[in-house]
Amino acid sequence: MKKGIIAVVTTIATLAAPGMGVAFAGTGNTGYTVQTGDTMYKIAVANDVPLPALELANPQIQNPASIYPGEEITLPTPYVVAPGDTLYKIANTHGVSLAALEAANPQITNVTNLQIGQTVFLPIPVSYSTPSAPAPSAPSGASVSASSVSGTSTVSASSTTSQNTGASISADALLRQNILNYAQSLIGIRYAWGGSTPATGFDCSGFVQYVYAHFGISLPRQSHDQATVGTPVAQASLQPGDLLFFTDTDSYASQYANHVTHVGIYMGNGNMIESSSANNGEGVVIVHNVFANPYYTAHYYGARDVLE
């Protein structure tokens, strides 16, 4: 870590009660503007964060090998391990999947034996870190909040009122971000007709069902049934985490009243993540500019929000 960050961590750690880890926001740079010649690797090294954590914190960047000057990059949230912490507990507290947290921290060689004071990087922006209830005031005008439910503390320069407002605004955004992070952690798993686990491979609806089940959201098994749950969403109102449905993509379509035979997860910026049978069963992949793709636009059925 850089000396400035170490100083911040040391100061904040003294404010936390025993057994409370600290996720800190507003204590340093939380974002970065890409400069000419930058790569994700160079940005990660310059900011002392693991490259996987940086990439997972920026799901809007569909090709990490191709970033552009002026583009805004979000830095992942550092968290200081406290007594009693486990990766599972940290992940659960901050609404991050365990798989994404492990993938974001390859520097942790023994995930079952975290060290007190060790820094774990949450693959989410600091604005998405779990807000907490107010606690005693901190020096220099910063406010310290501690949650009796989560067992964490969050230190920021914002007021308690602002934090509480942010909590209600960001809860849905946090869930959607985590769904995308988890879905992307499955990229490369091969396509398998009827498959619904990483071990068997995924078909399109098996992939979607598996991802949402990880967050306690139960969906029907097949795409034509998934297209009947949740709330319809107009294309202009799509949010990351909404489901996109397509009709007549295989010979079984006529068996279903709505003819829906394919589903993917909308990622924002016109992109979708799906399990695809194309290209000899390439499996979980990202489709860029889905609404500019003649095949997908010709078969597009509609979208549903299944998180409400």
ZIBEL-V64167 format. One record per residue. RES is the residue in one small letter. SS is DSSP state (H for helix, E for strand, L for the rest). Layout:
BEGIN
((RES & SS) (RES & SS))
END
This chain:
BEGIN
((m & L) (k & L) (k & H) (g & H) (i & H) (i & H) (a & H) (v & H) (v & H) (t & H) (t & H) (i & H) (a & H) (t & L) (l & L) (a & L) (a & L) (p & L) (g & L) (m & L) (g & E) (v & E) (a & E) (f & E) (a & L) (g & L) (t & L) (g & L) (n & L) (t & L) (g & E) (y & E) (t & E) (v & L) (q & L) (t & L) (g & L) (d & L) (t & L) (m & H) (y & H) (k & H) (i & H) (a & H) (v & H) (a & H) (n & L) (d & L) (v & L) (p & L) (l & H) (p & H) (a & H) (l & H) (e & H) (l & H) (a & L) (n & L) (p & L) (q & L) (i & L) (q & L) (n & L) (p & L) (a & L) (s & L) (i & L) (y & L) (p & L) (g & L) (e & L) (e & E) (i & E) (t & E) (l & L) (p & L) (t & E) (p & E) (y & E) (v & E) (v & L) (a & L) (p & L) (g & L) (d & L) (t & L) (l & H) (y & H) (k & H) (i & H) (a & H) (n & H) (t & H) (h & H) (g & L) (v & L) (s & L) (l & H) (a & H) (a & H) (l & H) (e & H) (a & H) (a & H) (n & L) (p & L) (q & L) (i & L) (t & L) (n & L) (v & L) (t & L) (n & L) (l & L) (q & L) (i & L) (g & L) (q & L) (t & E) (v & E) (f & E) (l & E) (p & L) (i & L) (p & L) (v & H) (s & H) (y & H) (s & L) (t & L) (p & L) (s & L) (a & L) (p & E) (a & L) (p & L) (s & L) (a & L) (p & H) (s & H) (g & H) (a & L) (s & E) (v & E) (s & E) (a & E) (s & L) (s & L) (v & L) (s & L) (g & L) (t & E) (s & E) (t & E) (v & E) (s & E) (a & L) (s & L) (s & L) (t & H) (t & H) (s & H) (q & H) (n & H) (t & H) (g & H) (a & H) (s & H) (i & H) (s & H) (a & H) (d & H) (a & H) (l & H) (l & H) (r & H) (q & H) (n & H) (i & H) (l & H) (n & H) (y & H) (a & H) (q & H) (s & L) (l & L) (i & L) (g & L) (i & L) (r & L) (y & E) (a & L) (w & L) (g & L) (g & L) (s & E) (t & E) (p & L) (a & L) (t & L) (g & E) (f & E) (d & L) (c & H) (s & H) (g & H) (f & H) (v & H) (q & H) (y & H) (v & H) (y & H) (a & H) (h & L) (f & L) (g & L) (i & L) (s & L) (l & L) (p & L) (r & L) (q & L) (s & H) (h & H) (d & H) (q & H) (a & L) (t & L) (v & L) (g & L) (t & E) (p & E) (v & E) (a & L) (q & H) (a & H) (s & H) (l & L) (q & L) (p & L) (g & L) (d & L) (l & E) (l & E) (f & E) (f & E) (t & E) (d & L) (t & L) (d & L) (s & L) (y & L) (a & H) (s & H) (q & H) (y & L) (a & L) (n & L) (h & L) (v & E) (t & E) (h & E) (v & E) (g & E) (i & E) (y & E) (m & E) (g & E) (n & L) (g & L) (n & E) (m & E) (i & E) (e & E) (s & E) (s & E) (s & L) (a & H) (n & H) (n & H) (g & H) (e & L) (g & E) (v & E) (v & E) (i & E) (v & E) (h & L) (n & L) (v & H) (f & H) (a & H) (n & L) (p & H) (y & H) (y & H) (t & H) (a & H) (h & H) (y & E) (y & E) (g & E) (a & E) (r & E) (d & E) (v & L) (l & L) (e & L))
END
